[in-house]
Amino acid sequence: MRTSSAALRLVVCGTDTDVGKTVVSALLVQGLNAVYWKPVQSGLEDGGDRERVVELIDLPSDRWIAETYAFQAAVSPHWAAELENTRLDPMQLTLPATGTRPLVVETAGGLHVPLTRSWQQIDQLQQWMLPVVLVARSGLGTLNHTLLSLEALRSRKIPVVGLILNGPAHADNPRTLSEIGDVPLLAELPPLHPLNAETLRNAWQNQGLGPKFEAFANHPDNR
């Protein structure tokens, strides 16, 4: 990407659990030559999502930022914090400086996941007011989840870059979501076998994501 788009900062958020947020985050971090940050992590059995991204694309240490909060239990952050007799403080979730390098922020779960019992993920997104890449399943059940998520983002006036669908190709869902949701369809990401840096790089190129993000970053309203 050109220098004019180097300061682009994005949030990757999912419509539900296990929709492929971390894979898309790795795709964007690699494609944009960005820094990765997952500020809140619940579930550390396998090292957490940051470790997955680092291993998947062999991300060097200067391209990722450690979590502000990391909890052992694979449950909602508010409960995970309580299980460890602590409390997440939203005031600590300050966006890090990355210089001229883009930043990709991966959320903990979907929009209405509680970070505390009085502060939801969407409250944090509204405070940051960064553009969101929404990740959704490609198949059955995605229409309701995705349209509700888009409605929630727009009700808070949070900007949306577009939608990435994860999974086997569907004959109608991409068109329906793009039309009814009035949102750009950035990519339809098929299952990648094997899932590694090379297949992610090929997907980035095949989906034409570089020019799409460059156009978004260079639009005056998105600076």
Secondary structure as GFF3:
##gff-version 3
##sequence-region A 1 223
A	DSSP	three_ten_helix	3	5	.	.	.	ID=ss1
A	DSSP	beta_strand	9	14	.	.	.	ID=ss2
A	DSSP	alpha_helix	21	32	.	.	.	ID=ss3
A	DSSP	beta_strand	35	37	.	.	.	ID=ss4
A	DSSP	beta_strand	40	42	.	.	.	ID=ss5
A	DSSP	alpha_helix	48	57	.	.	.	ID=ss6
A	DSSP	three_ten_helix	61	63	.	.	.	ID=ss7
A	DSSP	beta_strand	64	65	.	.	.	ID=ss8
A	DSSP	beta_strand	69	71	.	.	.	ID=ss9
A	DSSP	alpha_helix	77	83	.	.	.	ID=ss10
A	DSSP	three_ten_helix	90	92	.	.	.	ID=ss11
A	DSSP	beta_strand	103	106	.	.	.	ID=ss12
A	DSSP	beta_strand	114	116	.	.	.	ID=ss13
A	DSSP	beta_strand	119	120	.	.	.	ID=ss14
A	DSSP	alpha_helix	121	128	.	.	.	ID=ss15
A	DSSP	beta_strand	132	137	.	.	.	ID=ss16
A	DSSP	alpha_helix	142	155	.	.	.	ID=ss17
A	DSSP	beta_strand	160	166	.	.	.	ID=ss18
A	DSSP	alpha_helix	173	181	.	.	.	ID=ss19
A	DSSP	beta_strand	185	189	.	.	.	ID=ss20
A	DSSP	alpha_helix	197	206	.	.	.	ID=ss21
A	DSSP	alpha_helix	209	218	.	.	.	ID=ss22
A	DSSP	three_ten_helix	220	222	.	.	.	ID=ss23
###
